Amino acid sequence: MYTVTSEIYKETNFQPVKSTNGKVVSKFQFRYPNDEVSSTTTCAMLDEDGDLAVKRKKIPNFDLDIIEIEHSEATELRLVGLQVWRGALLLADFCFHKRHEFVNKQILELGAGVGLTSIAAAIYVPKVVCTDVNIGGILNVIKANISRNQKLLKTRGQINVLECDFKTPFEQYSQELIKAIDESDVVVAADVIYDDDLTDAFIQILDNIFAREIVTRRKKNIYIALEKRYVFTVSELEAVAPMFEYFLKKSMNKKWRFEYIHTDFPQYFQYERCEHLILLQITNSS
């Protein structure tokens, strides 16, 4: 059986500990943003003498914290969601970076894998819906990882876990999934473009999400993080990123607006942020 392994395990020591089920539990270290107190985070009151007093919101400091994630170290291609990939960490950074903008939003994650990005988002976002196709017991792994980090999330966001198979026709979506799509403002997905058939299915679900805008009149912002994986072809005599290029080709005639987000925003999680990471924002221009 052909297996694949995420590159990040060799680059950073996540202190993996073997679990009894053949997986490992890794510690993904992060630092909290150093928020500055502004007029929007203060509440004016009067003290005992009638003078103006300002109650300041508690601000996270530079102390480090950890998200513990159970995951596989190597899998066959169809089960790569059981690993942690670089795009998930980039999206986690992005959710931290956009924390003030996302604070009153609902986030829907597609192809969430073992749930790292959803857990990170829930530190600042009140409601996150975490979805993936239920193969390899992945939904149970997500739920276990949420429970594992409950202390971190106790007074923060709420995470709901639902199944979402990209290849399922919209007519067969559960009512819970349709409701999650309709109520979400932000949709995120990391490293879900690695197979042509899956990419076609992913494009279809984006079409379905944008179609719901017409019904709900609720605008969606979709963010896709991925790592371009280059291969050298003899025919072209150059290095190409076929999966990413296939996605762009198949999306060419869509009425979508693409915007490349610069990935020079602050890094909060510990990992190697390589130059081949891409972050796309997609909105419906129709």
Residue pairs with C-beta under 8 A, 6 or more apart in sequence:
1 76
2 76
2 77
3 74
3 75
3 76
4 74
4 75
4 76
4 77
4 80
4 83
5 73
5 74
5 83
6 83
6 84
6 85
6 86
7 86
8 14
8 84
8 85
8 86
8 89
8 271
8 272
9 16
9 73
11 271
11 272
12 270
12 271
12 272
14 26
14 27
14 28
15 26
15 27
16 24
16 25
16 26
16 73
17 24
17 25
17 26
18 24
19 25
19 70
22 72
23 70
23 71
23 72
23 73
23 82
23 141
24 70
24 71
24 72
24 73
25 68
25 69
25 70
25 148
26 68
26 69
26 71
26 84
27 66
27 67
27 68
28 66
28 67
28 68
28 69
28 84
28 89
28 116
28 269
28 270
28 271
29 64
29 65
29 66
29 269
29 270
30 64
30 65
30 66
30 67
30 92
30 96
30 120
30 268
30 269
30 270
31 62
31 63
31 64
31 65
31 268
32 60
32 61
32 62
32 63
32 65
32 268
33 60
33 96
33 97
33 99
33 266
33 268
34 59
34 60
34 61
34 62
35 41
35 59
35 60
36 59
37 56
37 57
37 59
41 56
41 57
42 54
42 55
42 56
42 57
43 54
43 55
43 57
44 52
44 53
44 54
45 52
45 53
45 54
45 55
46 52
46 53
47 53
65 152
67 116
67 119
67 120
67 149
67 152
68 145
68 148
68 149
69 84
69 114
69 115
69 116
69 119
69 145
69 148
70 114
70 141
70 144
70 145
70 148
71 82
71 83
71 84
71 113
71 114
71 141
72 79
72 82
72 83
73 83
74 83
75 82
75 83
75 136
77 194
77 195
78 135
79 135
79 136
79 138
80 113
80 191
80 194
81 111
81 112
81 113
81 114
81 132
81 133
81 135
81 136
81 138
82 113
82 114
82 136
82 138
82 141
83 113
83 114
84 113
84 114
84 116
85 113
85 190
85 191
85 227
86 191
86 227
86 271
86 272
86 273
86 274
86 277
87 190
87 191
87 225
87 226
87 227
87 277
88 113
88 116
88 117
88 190
88 191
88 225
89 116
89 269
89 271
89 273
90 190
90 225
90 263
90 273
90 277
90 279
91 117
91 120
91 188
91 190
91 223
91 225
91 279
92 116
92 117
92 120
92 121
92 268
92 269
93 265
93 266
93 267
93 268
93 269
93 273
94 188
94 223
94 225
94 261
94 265
94 279
95 102
95 107
95 117
95 120
95 121
95 124
95 125
95 188
96 120
96 123
96 124
96 266
96 268
97 265
97 266
97 268
99 124
99 125
102 121
102 124
102 125
102 186
103 124
103 125
103 126
104 126
105 125
105 184
105 185
105 186
106 125
106 126
106 127
106 128
106 129
106 183
106 184
106 185
106 186
107 118
107 121
107 125
107 127
107 128
107 129
107 184
107 185
107 186
107 187
107 188
108 128
108 129
108 131
108 180
108 181
108 184
108 186
108 187
108 188
109 117
109 118
109 121
109 128
109 129
109 130
109 131
109 187
109 188
109 189
110 131
110 132
110 164
110 166
110 187
110 188
110 189
110 192
110 202
110 205
111 131
111 132
111 133
111 164
111 166
111 189
111 190
111 191
111 192
111 202
112 118
112 130
112 131
112 132
112 142
113 132
113 138
113 190
113 191
114 138
114 141
114 142
114 145
115 130
115 141
115 142
115 145
115 146
115 159
115 161
116 145
117 188
117 190
118 128
118 130
118 142
118 146
118 159
119 145
119 146
119 149
119 152
119 153
119 159
120 269
121 128
121 157
121 188
122 128
122 153
122 156
122 157
122 158
122 159
123 152
123 153
123 156
123 157
124 156
124 157
125 157
126 157
126 158
127 157
127 158
127 160
128 157
128 158
128 159
128 160
129 159
129 160
129 161
129 162
129 180
129 184
130 142
130 146
130 159
130 160
130 161
130 162
131 161
131 162
131 163
131 164
131 177
131 180
132 138
132 139
132 142
132 163
132 164
133 163
133 164
133 165
133 166
133 167
134 163
134 165
139 161
139 163
142 161
143 161
146 153
146 159
146 161
153 159
160 180
162 174
162 176
162 177
162 180
163 174
163 177
164 173
164 177
164 205
166 192
166 198
166 201
166 202
166 204
166 205
167 197
167 198
167 201
170 208
170 211
173 181
173 208
178 212
181 208
181 209
181 212
182 212
182 215
182 216
182 218
183 218
184 220
185 218
185 219
185 220
185 221
186 220
186 221
186 222
186 223
187 209
187 220
187 221
187 222
187 223
188 222
188 223
188 224
188 225
189 202
189 222
189 223
189 224
189 225
190 224
190 225
190 226
191 225
191 226
191 227
192 198
192 202
192 224
192 226
193 199
193 202
193 224
193 226
193 243
193 244
193 246
193 247
194 229
194 243
195 243
196 243
196 246
199 243
199 246
199 247
199 250
200 250
202 247
203 247
203 250
203 251
203 254
206 222
206 256
206 282
207 254
209 220
209 222
210 220
210 256
210 284
210 286
212 218
212 220
213 219
213 220
213 284
219 283
219 284
220 283
220 284
221 281
221 283
222 281
222 282
222 283
223 261
223 279
223 280
223 281
223 282
224 278
224 279
224 280
224 282
225 277
225 278
225 279
225 280
226 244
226 277
226 278
226 280
227 274
227 276
227 277
227 278
228 241
228 244
228 276
228 277
228 278
229 241
229 243
229 276
230 239
230 240
230 241
230 276
231 239
231 240
231 241
231 242
232 238
232 239
233 239
233 240
241 276
244 278
251 258
255 284
255 285
255 286
256 282
256 283
256 284
256 285
257 282
257 283
257 284
257 285
258 280
258 281
258 282
259 280
259 281
259 282
259 283
260 278
260 279
260 280
260 281
261 279
261 280
261 281
263 273
263 277
263 278
263 279
267 273
